Structure formats: structure tokens, C-alpha cells
Amino acid sequence: MSTAPATGPATGPGTAPAYVKGHALLDGRTAVITAAAGAGIGGATARRFLEEGARVVLGDAHARRLKASHEELAGEFGADKVASLPCDVTDEDQVLALFALAEETHGGLDVVVNNAGLGGTADIVDMTDDQWSKVLDVTLNGTFRCTRAALRSFRSAGGGGVIVNNASVIGWRAQAGQAHYAAAKAGVMALTRCAAVEAAEYGVRINAVSPSLAMHPHLVKVTTPELLAELTAKEAFGRYAEPWEVANVIVFLASGYSSYMTGETVSVSSQHA
């Protein structure tokens, strides 16, 4: 079943706007996207990239969900447009295999979207080393591993390329129970800045998006109504973001429209100051 949102006019505050159609902004590009299965930001990004004319190589730690996403997108956009491989970004061999797949199927890559991340809730006083390390390893170290693999690929190909990382407004703002996730996302922002400076000499741009509250049906089911209401109340539009709204900004950062941007973190948020 398609996960593309229905198009239609917005009806006011609290209602998502009409879905934005593709404009060939990524025509002919090849993109590696991590954590790309399912209905979240990664899945929405994969769909938006295909709608913009790109070929995608999808990675995700959940093999069954990845297979379902691959089959759906390949059926809709063409088998030659979609490749996939299970990938746990905490495993260097799996990361390298994902990037090798892009080389094998499309002769290289142009864009990498580092979307993989892991959350959780625990106060520091009760947090275990394992809870801390697991979130940091997926969210920050995984972004590092994929960025390193991408930069090596771009450099060996003679330069050029784009990396877009998924950070979070929590990398800027304090929230109880989120020290591990906030530290990891703040690290992603710092990694983005430093990597961008290093990569500029061979024409690679690296930026990040920083969403506040992006929800999808599966996530809504595991979020308490009280927490969802509390988080939504902080948003100026009176609603959470649709994953495709974040994906649209990722498309912008991956496209030529952001050609003079690097090392930046773009807030995708309607939160009150």
C-alpha cells in the first residue's frame, strides 16, 4: 500500500498542507539513504528522492521492513531505480557493503542521507552505560561511519557530492530524560560543521536538518496521548510535521538550490521560541 500522502488544499492551522509534487530536482542522481524503511523520515525521503528523479540505495537494520519498502517503491518507480541492503550503521562491514552496492548498481553515488538514529528516555541518574552507548553508537557513530565512507567514495571519484545528516532541535534544547539523544544529535551538528570544512576542498557539501516533532502512524501508536499533546502544544502550527515535510528540506539540501550552503544545520520546526 502506498505511503504517499493524499494531495489537497490545507484547511488552516493544525492541518497538514498539500503534498508537494516532484520537480526533477535530483534527476539522474544516485542517493544512499540509511534507516530508509517504513513510514518515518527515511522512508519519506526515499519516496521524495524518487519523485525528484533520483535512484536510491536503501539501508535499514530491519530486513523485513526494508524488503517491504523496496518492493513497494520498486513497483511504483521501477526496479532499476531502487536497490537495498540490510544495514546496521554500528557495523562497519555493513556500512561498507551498502556503499559498495551503490557502486555496483549505479556506478557510484551523488548524495548520502544519514538518517539512522536511536532514541529512548532515561534520566541520567538512572541511565546505564549500555543505554548511553547504544544511542551514541547508532546516532552519532553511525553518522560518522557513513560520512567517512561517503567522503572516501566522493574523493576517489574525483570530488563532488552531497551529504545530508538528520539532527534534531533537541541538540540545541534541553529536555529531561533525553541526555543521551541530545548529546548524540548535538554531536551530529558538530560533525556536520567539521566534516564540511574538511570536504570543501574536493567539492563536497555537508549540511543537516534539525526537525522538532515529525510523527507517523506507527510512532503515534507508541506515543502516549498526553506526551503527544504536550509536544504538539509547543508547535506554532498546532500540529506535528509530516515526515515528507522534513524530507522536502532534505531534497532542497541535496539539490543544486543549496549550492552555496555547507556546514549548516537547518531547523525544520514550528516550535515557539
Order of alpha helices (4+ residues) and beta strands (2+ residues): beta-alpha-beta-alpha-beta-alpha-beta-alpha-alpha-beta-alpha-beta-alpha-alpha-alpha-beta
